[in-house]
Amino acid sequence: MVEARAMLHINDLTYRIDGRLLIDHASAAIPTGHKVGLVGRNGSGKTTLLHLITGELVPESGGITVPRNARIGTVAQEAPGGSRSLIDTVLAADTRRAALMAEADHATDAHRIAEVQLLLTDISAHSAPARAATILAGLGFDEAAQARPCAEFSGGWRMRVALAAILFVEPDVLLLDEPTNYLDLEGTIWLESYLKSYPHTVLIVSHDRDLLNKAVEAILHLDKGKLTYYSGGYDRFERTRREQQAVQLKLKKKQEDARRHMQDYVDRFRYKASKARQAQSRLKALARMEPVAAMVDERVAPFVFPSPAKAMSPPLIRFEDAAVGYIADRPVLRNITLRLDPDDRIGLLGANGNGKSTFAKLLARRLSVADGRMSMSRKVEIGYFAQHQLDELNPAQSPYDHIRELMPEATEAQVRARLGALGFGFGKADTKADNLSGGEKARLLFALASFGAPHLLILDEPTNHLDVDSREALVRAINDYEGAVVLISHDRHLIETCADRLWLVADGTVTPYDGDIEEYRRSLLDLGRRKQAGGAERLASRQVSTIDRVEQKRRDAEARARVAPLKRKVEALEAEIAATQTELARIDGRLADTAFYDRYPDAAAALVRERGECAKKLNRLEHDWYAASEAFEAARQAS
């Protein structure tokens, strides 16, 4: 098969959304086989540009061209599901291979059979299962998980399968939009290594600085509707842009000095006969002089984490042979013997499913030790940020409403001053949470988590909705904060710049990790290569054994039978939570009517009491849901 030569051309492209000019006569060319990072502020139009490249959107003017027969691929927007196993889902993504394999099984013409077999050999069809297994293993699925149905996995894990599928297909132009958002640090490190050796062209939207430094060789910057291509990784791009800004500012100042000098001459001599001609000449030169635009980036509002007013005596927290879990006698983590001091900066390492979030909940006092001992003063204030809390913000309340609840005695001016310091100006302060961007919701959650100046700040994947500049602002805020910090993040740059020590969550416990993040990266890649080689061999041998396939199906059926009751409990709690949230919204709607209090004071008082009971019920249901969900996940991991 002749490989399609894929060079992506963006030609004088213009696109508007709701009348807002998003892409303004932008042009760029990406050479064949280059790995390019597409960067820009949140809302600048990066995802829109990807949709224009795939043809999902039609430009107002201009166009995008690739060579004929070049395949453009991107991660499916909907996570795969159903009863098909993960490995079969990935294999089925290569529709050409699947069609040829089916034809090989049913063809009767000898010449066509030979032709099909030759085509299958050309595309390495018979080694495809091993390659698919390697990709899935790199993204966190062990051999047993690869044989399980997609439907058994959560949405985030199924999105990893969608990523594996498009990597397996190997399109000539691979488009990736924030692929690390549903990966852990281990998966991100593997993806970085994989993309470096990817054989075709890649355009990746990402705010992960390490990925943009190590997996790409050029940066395409989308700013104010224009595209600019820079050679090198993100650090080089940032350095080059700063230098350009400095030069541009100097040119602007030089031009302004020249304009001022000319204007002074004109003002002095335009009415003097002997100098009138020269004055008119300078006046025309002033009119022709194009002003130099200063390249000044929009300012990112800082994050603010108030430091604790009074430091606690060390240790802040001590664990002695502690265990924690969600089901009695089935701890997720055990034998934890650690201490956390008031000035510690800890980065938590470990693959998803190993118990990092469980340990974070233990630190946050949302779980209690099941065995052993955990010592912590009752006076210790803890701030906890986790990604799932984005969905827990009251969608009808604005940032002002959320902060007002924490400042009941403050005046409106004081509340708005606090909001301004947190990055919410007058317009955004009154925007309903439902209409805030992901980054703005994260900013609000940071403010709520740290409002009481906690002694310990726990940040579980805090960067998913932040662009590169906002991530740098987060780094500065963490480093300015004087309390203890525990970080869970797939952003290696954040851990490297903020964490002083590393703890590893693995093998059912939490222990100090003696190396640095680079040593951890190398050990993961080495271990991954060994596991992938062994896993691929075992997969190949299992696929040719009918007995093994039948046995696997039996084990899968038994596993589903074990987890089915837990899954039903989670679903029942989700339904009850939804009904309670609906009831709470109905009550809030009635209470929002100020006239209701005047006309029916007794009914209003009863409704306030009812709301309190409803809120307590919702809190209890959510706690039960957390426990049931973790039990369900633990059961699936054990199966």
C-alpha positions in Angstrom: 0.0 0.0 0.0 1.3 3.4 -0.9 1.3 5.7 2.1 -0.6 9.0 1.8 1.5 12.0 2.1 -0.2 14.3 4.5 0.6 17.9 4.7 -2.0 20.1 6.3 -2.6 23.5 4.8 -4.8 26.2 6.4 -5.5 28.9 3.9 -6.8 32.4 4.8 -9.4 30.8 7.1 -12.2 32.8 8.7 -14.9 31.6 11.0 -17.4 33.3 13.4 -19.5 32.0 16.2 -22.7 33.9 17.0 -21.3 36.9 15.2 -18.0 36.8 17.1 -14.9 36.7 14.9 -13.0 33.7 16.2 -10.6 32.9 13.4 -9.6 35.9 11.2 -7.9 35.1 7.8 -5.6 32.7 9.5 -3.0 30.6 7.5 -0.5 27.9 8.4 1.2 24.8 6.9 2.1 21.7 8.9 4.8 19.6 7.2 4.3 15.9 6.7 5.1 13.8 9.7 5.5 16.7 12.1 4.1 16.7 15.6 2.7 20.1 16.4 1.1 21.5 19.6 -1.9 23.8 19.0 -1.9 26.4 21.9 -3.8 29.5 22.9 -5.9 30.8 25.7 -9.1 29.1 26.6 -11.9 30.3 24.3 -9.5 31.3 21.5 -10.9 28.8 19.1 -8.5 25.7 19.2 -11.3 23.1 19.4 -13.2 25.0 16.7 -10.2 24.8 14.4 -10.0 21.0 14.9 -13.7 20.8 13.9 -13.0 22.9 10.8 -10.1 20.5 9.9 -12.4 17.5 10.2 -15.1 19.1 8.2 -17.7 19.2 11.1 -17.8 22.9 10.7 -17.8 25.0 7.4 -15.6 28.1 7.3 -17.0 31.5 6.4 -14.1 31.9 3.9 -10.8 30.3 3.1 -10.2 26.6 3.4 -8.2 23.6 4.6 -6.5 21.1 2.3 -4.7 17.8 2.7 -3.4 15.5 0.0 -5.9 13.2 -1.7 -6.6 9.9 0.2 -5.0 11.2 3.4 -6.9 10.0 6.4 -7.8 12.5 9.2 -8.6 10.9 12.6 -9.7 12.2 15.9 -11.0 10.6 19.2 -14.7 9.8 19.0 -16.7 12.3 21.0 -18.9 9.5 22.5 -17.2 6.9 24.6 -17.6 3.3 23.3 -19.9 1.0 25.1 -21.8 -2.3 24.8 -20.8 -5.9 25.4 -17.8 -6.0 23.0 -14.4 -6.4 24.8 -11.9 -3.6 24.9 -9.5 -5.4 22.7 -12.2 -6.2 20.1 -13.4 -2.6 20.2 -9.9 -1.3 19.4 -9.4 -3.9 16.6 -12.8 -3.0 15.1 -11.8 0.6 14.7 -9.6 -0.4 11.7 -12.5 -0.9 9.4 -10.3 -1.8 6.4 -8.6 -4.6 8.4 -11.9 -5.9 9.7 -13.4 -6.0 6.2 -10.4 -7.8 4.8 -10.4 -10.3 7.7 -14.1 -11.1 7.1 -13.5 -11.5 3.4 -10.6 -13.8 4.0 -12.9 -16.1 6.1 -15.5 -16.3 3.3 -13.8 -15.8 0.0 -13.8 -18.8 -2.4 -11.9 -17.4 -5.5 -8.3 -18.5 -5.2 -6.9 -15.3 -6.8 -9.0 -13.1 -4.6 -7.9 -15.1 -1.5 -4.2 -14.6 -2.4 -4.8 -10.9 -3.1 -6.6 -10.4 0.3 -3.8 -12.2 2.2 -1.2 -10.0 0.5 -3.2 -6.9 1.5 -3.4 -8.2 5.1 0.3 -8.8 5.1 0.9 -5.2 3.8 -1.0 -3.7 6.7 0.4 -6.1 9.3 -3.1 -7.4 10.1 -2.0 -10.5 11.9 0.2 -8.6 14.4 -2.7 -6.1 15.0 -4.0 -7.8 18.2 -0.5 -7.5 19.8 -0.3 -3.9 18.8 -3.8 -3.1 20.1 -2.9 -4.9 23.4 0.3 -2.8 23.6 -1.7 0.5 23.2 -4.3 -0.5 25.8 -1.7 -1.6 28.2 0.1 1.7 27.9 -3.2 3.5 28.7 -3.7 1.5 31.9 -5.6 -1.6 30.9 -4.0 -4.9 32.0 -4.6 -8.2 30.2 -7.7 -9.1 32.2 -9.3 -5.6 31.7 -8.7 -5.9 27.9 -11.0 -8.9 27.8 -13.8 -7.2 29.7 -16.8 -5.5 28.0 -16.7 -1.7 27.5 -20.0 -1.4 29.4 -18.3 -2.4 32.6 -16.1 0.7 32.7 -16.8 4.3 33.7 -17.0 7.1 31.1 -13.4 8.3 31.8 -12.0 4.8 31.2 -14.1 4.3 28.1 -12.7 7.5 26.7 -9.2 6.0 27.1 -10.5 3.1 24.9 -11.6 5.7 22.3 -8.1 7.2 22.4 -6.6 3.7 22.0 -8.8 3.1 19.0 -7.7 6.1 17.1 -4.0 5.5 18.0 -4.4 1.9 16.7 -5.9 3.1 13.4 -2.9 5.4 12.8 -4.5 8.1 10.6 -2.2 10.2 8.3 -3.3 13.3 10.3 -4.0 12.6 14.0 -6.0 15.4 15.8 -6.0 15.2 19.6 -8.0 17.6 21.8 -6.7 17.6 25.4 -6.1 13.8 25.5 -4.5 13.9 28.9 -7.7 15.1 30.6 -8.8 11.5 31.1 -5.4 10.1 31.8 -3.4 9.7 35.0 0.3 10.7 35.2 1.3 7.2 34.2 -0.9 7.2 31.1 0.3 10.7 30.2 4.0 9.6 30.4 3.2 6.6 28.1 1.3 8.8 25.6 4.2 11.3 25.5 6.6 8.5 24.5 4.1 7.0 22.0 3.5 10.3 20.2 7.2 10.9 19.8 7.5 7.8 17.6 4.1 8.1 15.9 4.8 7.7 12.1 2.5 10.4 10.8 1.4 14.0 11.3 0.0 15.0 14.7 -1.8 18.2 15.8 -2.5 18.2 19.5 -4.4 20.7 21.6 -2.9 20.5 25.1 -2.1 22.7 28.1 0.4 20.1 29.4 3.8 21.8 29.3 5.8 18.6 29.5 3.8 17.0 26.7 4.3 20.1 24.6 8.1 20.1 25.3 8.8 16.4 24.7 6.2 15.0 22.3 6.0 17.8 19.7 8.6 19.6 17.5 6.7 22.8 16.7 4.0 25.0 18.3 1.1 26.5 16.3 -0.2 29.5 18.3 -3.7 30.7 17.9 -4.0 34.3 19.2 -6.5 37.0 18.3 -7.7 35.0 15.4 -4.3 34.5 13.8 -2.1 31.4 13.5 1.7 31.6 14.0 4.0 28.6 13.6 7.1 28.3 15.9 9.7 25.6 15.6 10.6 23.8 18.8 8.7 22.9 22.0 6.7 25.0 24.3 9.5 26.5 26.4 11.2 27.6 23.2 8.0 29.1 21.9 7.4 31.0 25.2 11.0 32.3 25.1 10.7 33.4 21.5 7.4 35.1 22.1 8.8 37.0 25.1 11.7 38.2 22.9 9.3 39.2 20.1 7.2 41.1 22.7 10.2 43.0 24.0 11.3 43.9 20.4 7.8 45.0 19.5 7.5 47.2 22.6 10.9 48.8 21.8 9.7 49.4 18.2 6.4 50.9 19.5 8.3 53.2 21.8 10.7 54.2 19.1 7.8 55.0 16.7 5.9 56.9 19.3 9.1 59.0 20.0 9.4 59.7 16.2 5.7 60.6 15.9 6.0 63.0 18.9 9.1 64.6 17.3 7.3 65.1 14.0 4.2 66.4 15.7 6.2 68.9 17.6 7.8 70.1 14.3 4.5 70.4 12.6 3.0 72.3 15.6 5.9 74.7 15.6 6.3 75.5 11.9 3.2 74.6 10.0 2.2 78.4 9.9 5.7 79.7 9.2 6.2 80.4 5.5 9.8 79.3 5.3 9.1 75.9 7.0 5.5 75.2 5.7 6.6 72.8 3.0 8.6 70.7 5.5 5.8 70.8 8.0 3.3 69.6 5.5 5.6 66.8 4.4 6.0 65.6 8.0 2.2 65.8 8.5 1.7 63.5 5.5 4.4 61.1 6.9 2.5 61.0 10.2 -0.7 60.1 8.4 1.0 57.3 6.5 2.8 55.9 9.6 1.2 52.6 10.6 1.1 52.2 14.4 3.1 49.3 15.8 0.8 47.0 17.8 2.2 46.0 21.1 2.3 42.2 21.6 0.9 42.1 25.1 -0.9 39.0 26.3 -4.1 39.3 28.2 -3.5 39.2 31.9 -4.4 36.0 33.8 -6.0 36.8 37.1 -3.9 35.3 39.9 -5.2 32.5 42.1 -5.2 33.2 45.8 -4.8 30.6 48.6 -5.0 32.3 52.0 -2.3 31.0 54.3 -3.3 29.7 57.7 -3.4 32.5 60.4 -1.8 30.2 62.9 0.7 27.4 62.1 0.1 24.0 63.7 2.8 22.1 65.6 4.3 19.2 63.6 3.2 16.6 62.7 0.0 17.9 61.1 -1.1 14.3 60.5 0.4 11.0 61.5 -0.5 7.5 60.3 0.5 4.4 62.2 -0.2 1.1 60.4 -3.5 2.6 59.2 -6.0 1.0 56.8 -8.9 2.6 54.9 -11.7 1.3 52.7 -15.4 1.4 51.9 -16.4 -2.2 52.9 -15.6 -3.7 56.3 -12.7 -6.2 56.2 -11.9 -5.1 52.6 -9.4 -2.2 52.8 -8.4 -0.4 49.7 -5.1 0.7 51.4 -3.4 -0.8 54.4 -0.1 -0.6 56.4 0.1 3.2 56.0 2.8 4.6 58.3 3.6 8.2 57.4 3.7 11.7 58.8 2.6 15.0 57.2 4.2 18.2 58.5 2.7 21.7 58.3 5.1 22.8 55.5 5.1 19.6 53.5 4.5 19.7 49.7 3.6 16.1 48.6 3.0 14.8 45.1 1.0 11.6 45.1 2.0 9.1 42.4 0.3 5.9 41.3 -2.0 4.7 38.5 -5.7 5.4 38.5 -7.5 2.7 40.5 -4.7 2.3 43.0 -6.3 4.4 45.7 -5.0 8.0 45.3 -8.5 9.5 45.7 -9.3 7.2 48.6 -6.2 8.4 50.4 -7.1 12.0 49.6 -10.5 11.4 51.2 -8.9 9.9 54.2 -6.7 13.0 54.6 -9.8 15.2 54.1 -11.6 13.4 56.9 -14.3 12.2 54.4 -13.3 8.6 55.3 -12.1 7.2 58.6 -9.4 4.6 59.3 -10.7 1.1 59.4 -7.6 -0.1 61.3 -4.5 1.3 62.8 -4.3 4.9 63.8 -4.6 8.4 62.3 -3.6 11.3 64.6 -4.8 14.8 63.7 -5.8 17.8 65.8 -9.5 18.8 65.5 -8.3 22.4 64.9 -6.7 21.4 61.6 -8.6 23.1 58.8 -8.6 21.3 55.5 -9.4 22.5 52.0 -10.3 19.9 49.4 -10.5 20.3 45.6 -11.6 17.4 43.3 -12.7 17.5 39.7 -16.1 15.9 40.4 -17.0 18.9 42.6 -17.4 20.9 39.3 -20.7 19.2 38.9 -21.7 19.9 42.5 -21.8 23.7 42.2 -25.3 25.0 42.4 -26.0 25.7 38.7 -28.4 28.5 39.5 -26.1 30.4 41.9 -23.4 32.9 40.8 -19.9 33.2 42.3 -21.4 36.1 44.3 -24.1 33.8 45.7 -21.5 31.1 46.6 -19.1 33.5 48.3 -22.0 35.5 50.0 -23.0 32.3 51.8 -19.5 32.2 53.4 -19.6 35.9 54.3 -23.0 36.3 55.8 -22.1 39.4 57.9 -20.2 41.2 55.1 -21.5 44.1 53.0 -22.1 43.7 49.3 -19.0 45.9 48.7 -16.8 43.6 50.8 -18.1 40.4 49.1 -17.5 42.0 45.6 -14.0 43.1 46.7 -13.2 39.5 47.7 -14.6 38.2 44.4 -12.4 40.7 42.5 -9.3 39.5 44.3 -10.3 36.0 43.3 -10.6 36.9 39.6 -14.3 37.5 39.3 -15.0 41.0 38.0 -18.4 42.5 38.1 -19.8 40.7 35.1 -18.5 37.2 35.9 -19.4 37.6 39.6 -23.1 37.6 38.7 -23.0 34.8 36.1 -24.8 31.6 37.0 -22.4 28.7 37.6 -24.1 26.8 34.8 -22.9 29.4 32.4 -19.3 29.6 33.6 -16.5 27.9 31.6 -14.7 24.9 33.0 -11.7 27.1 34.0 -14.0 29.6 35.8 -15.8 26.9 37.7 -12.4 25.5 38.8 -11.4 29.0 39.9 -14.6 29.2 42.0 -13.9 25.8 43.5 -10.4 26.9 44.4 -11.8 29.9 46.2 -14.4 27.8 48.1 -11.9 25.1 49.1 -9.3 27.6 50.4 -11.8 30.2 51.8 -11.1 29.4 55.5 -7.3 29.7 55.1 -6.8 25.9 55.7 -3.7 24.3 57.2 -3.8 21.6 54.5 -4.8 22.0 50.9 -5.6 18.8 48.9 -5.8 19.3 45.1 -7.0 16.3 43.1 -6.4 16.9 39.4 -6.7 20.7 39.6 -5.4 21.6 36.1 -7.9 19.8 33.8 -9.7 23.0 32.8 -6.8 25.4 33.0 -4.7 26.7 30.1 -0.9 27.0 30.3 -0.9 30.5 31.7 -3.5 29.7 34.3 -1.5 26.6 35.3 1.5 28.9 35.9 -0.7 31.1 38.0 -1.7 28.0 40.0 2.0 27.1 40.5 2.7 30.6 41.9 -0.4 30.4 44.2 0.6 27.0 45.6 4.2 28.2 46.1 3.1 31.3 47.9 0.7 29.4 50.1 2.3 28.7 53.5 0.3 25.6 54.5 0.8 21.9 53.6 -0.2 20.7 50.1 -1.0 17.3 48.7 -1.2 17.1 44.9 -2.7 14.5 42.6 -2.1 15.5 39.0 -1.2 14.1 35.6 0.6 17.5 35.0 4.3 16.6 35.6 5.3 20.3 35.4 2.9 21.1 38.3 4.3 18.3 40.5 8.0 19.1 39.6 7.6 22.8 40.5 5.4 22.4 43.6 6.1 19.1 45.3 9.1 18.7 47.6 8.5 15.0 48.3 6.7 12.1 46.4 4.5 9.4 47.9 3.6 6.3 45.8 0.2 4.7 46.0 0.7 1.1 44.8 0.3 -2.5 45.9 -2.4 -1.5 48.4 -0.5 1.0 50.4 1.2 4.4 50.5 4.9 4.8 50.8 7.6 7.5 50.3 9.2 7.4 46.8 12.9 8.1 47.0 13.5 9.1 43.4 12.4 12.2 41.5 9.7 12.4 38.8 12.1 11.8 36.0 13.3 8.5 37.6 9.6 7.6 38.1 9.0 8.3 34.4 11.9 6.0 33.3 10.8 3.2 35.6 7.3 3.3 34.3 8.4 3.2 30.6 10.8 0.3 31.4 8.1 -1.6 33.3 5.5 -0.9 30.6 7.7 -2.3 27.9 8.3 -5.5 29.8 4.6 -5.9 30.6 3.5 -5.1 27.1 5.8 -7.6 25.5 4.6 -10.4 27.9 1.0 -9.3 27.6 1.0 -9.3 23.8 2.5 -12.8 23.7 -0.1 -14.1 26.1 -2.9 -12.4 24.2 -1.7 -14.0 20.9 -1.6 -17.4 22.4 -5.0 -17.0 24.0 -6.7 -15.9 20.8 -5.8 -19.2 19.1 -7.2 -21.3 21.9 -10.9 -21.9 21.9 -10.8 -23.4 25.4 -9.2 -20.2 26.8 -11.9 -18.0 25.1 -14.7 -20.1 26.6 -13.1 -20.0 30.1 -12.6 -16.2 29.8 -16.3 -15.8 29.0 -17.2 -17.9 32.0 -14.9 -15.8 34.3 -16.4 -12.6 32.8 -19.9 -13.8 33.5 -19.0 -14.6 37.1 -17.4 -11.2 37.6 -20.5 -9.5 36.2 -22.6 -11.5 38.6 -20.5 -10.4 41.6 -20.6 -6.7 40.7 -24.2 -6.5 39.4 -25.8 -5.8 42.9 -23.3 -3.1 43.6 -23.9 -1.5 40.3 -27.7 -1.6 40.9 -27.2 0.1 44.2 -25.1 2.9 42.6 -27.7 3.4 39.9 -30.6 3.5 42.5 -28.7 6.1 44.6 -28.1 8.2 41.5 -31.8 8.1 40.7 -32.7 9.1 44.3 -30.0 11.9 44.2 -31.5 13.3 41.0 -35.0 13.2 42.4 -33.8 15.0 45.6 -32.0 17.6 43.6 -35.1 18.3 41.6 -37.1 18.7 44.8 -34.5 21.0 46.2 -34.6 23.1 43.0 -38.4 23.3 43.3 -38.2 24.5 46.9 -35.5 27.1 46.0 -37.7 28.3 43.2 -40.6 28.9 45.7 -38.3 30.6 48.2 -36.8 32.9 45.6 -40.2 34.6 45.4 -40.0 37.4 48.0 -43.8 38.0 47.8 -44.4 34.4 49.0 -42.9 35.3 52.5 -45.3 38.2 52.8 -48.4 36.4 51.7 -47.8 33.0 53.4 -45.3 33.5 56.3 -46.2 30.2 58.0 -45.9 28.2 54.7 -42.6 29.9 54.0 -41.2 29.0 57.4 -42.3 25.4 56.8 -40.7 25.4 53.4 -37.4 26.6 54.8 -37.5 23.7 57.3 -38.3 21.3 54.5 -35.4 22.6 52.5 -33.1 22.0 55.4 -34.3 18.4 55.6 -34.0 18.0 51.9 -30.4 19.3 51.9 -29.5 16.9 54.7 -31.0 14.0 52.8 -29.0 15.0 49.7 -25.8 15.1 51.7 -26.5 11.7 53.1 -27.3 10.2 49.7 -24.2 11.7 48.2 -22.1 10.2 51.0 -23.8 6.8 50.4 -23.2 7.2 46.7 -19.5 7.8 47.2 -19.1 4.7 49.4 -21.2 2.6 46.9 -19.3 3.8 43.9 -15.9 3.1 45.5 -17.2 -0.4 46.6 -18.3 -1.0 43.0 -15.0 0.1 41.6 -13.1 -2.0 44.1 -15.1 -5.1 43.3 -14.5 -4.6 39.6 -10.8 -4.2 40.2 -10.7 -7.4 42.2 -12.7 -9.3 39.6 
